[in-house]
Amino acid sequence: MDWVELVPMSEWKYIETSNAEEFCRIEYCGIKKLQDGAAIDFVVTVREYVKPPDPLMCFFAQADKQVNQQVAAYTPCGWGKTINEALRECVSAIRKFPYDPCCNS
């Protein structure tokens, strides 16, 4: 007999809310950006929306620091239908642009 591992259904999604409340579950991830011999800690907040603005974009990831501050400051972020897609976009932006510790407080 083959045993199937059952994954419990997340009950949090069944809390009664309105679309305007943007009810979501939050998780945190961290990454160290290596730049000029220093390690800069970024904390990425990931939100999983029950009723996202776009049904194909359930996950939103956003870094806690801005990058590219000397040219056009940008807070790395990413949307995706999976947590991996959202995190991949956000981490890619963290890596792509320089971070200036003098511009963040």
N, C-alpha and C positions, 0 to 999 in steps of 0.2 A: 504494500500500500504506500503510495506517495503521500508525503505530508506537505501541505501548503502552508507557508508562513502567512498568517493573517496580519495585515497592517491595520491598527485601530483607526477609525475615522476621527478626524479632528472635530470635536464638538464645538470649538470656539466659533466656527463659522456660522453656527445656527443661532447666535444671539440676535434677537430682533433689533434691528437698527434701520435708520433711513439712509438713503443714498447720500444725502447731504452730510452725514456724519463721518463718512470715509473711514469706517471701522476697519482696523487692520491689526495684524500680529507683527510684533517687532523683534528682530534678532540683530545681534551685533557681530561683526567680524573685524579683524585687525590685520594690517599689513605694514611692514617697515619698508619705506622707500629709501634705497641707497642712492645718495647723491653727494658728490664731492667728498667722499670718504666718511660721510655721516649717515646715520640711520634716523629717518624721520618717521615717527609713529602716526599712522592714520587709523581712525576708527570709522568703520563703514556701518551705517544703520540701514537695515533692510526691512522694508515694509511689505507685507503680503496682504493685499486688499481683498475683502470679501466681494465688494462691488467696485471694481476699478473703473476709472474714467473710460478706458478702452478695454473691452473684454479680453483682448490678446496681450495685455500688459498688466498682469496681476502683481508683479513684483517691482519695487522701486528701491534702488540702492543709492545712498548719498554719503559722501565723505564728510568728515568733521572739519576739514581745513580747505582753504582755497589754494589753488595753484595758479601759475602764470600771472602773479600779482603785478609785475612791472609793466606788462603789456595790456592785458585785459583779464582782470581777476575772474576766475571760474571755479565753481564748486563742483568737483567731479561727481557725476551721477550716471545712472543707467536704468532703463526700463527693460522688462522682459516678461515673456510668458512663463519662464522658469526662474528660480533663484540664481541659477548659474548664468543665465543670459544677463540679468541685471548686474550681478557682481562683475562679470567679465567686462562689461562696458565701463563701469565705474573704475575698476582697477586699471584698465587700459588708459583712461584719462589721467589717473594719478601718475602713471609711468610716463605718459607722453609730455606733460608740461612740467617745467621747473617749479620748485617750491622755494619761497623766500621767507625764512623764519623772521626776518625783521618786519615783514608786513602783516603778520598775524599776531594777535595778542591773546 
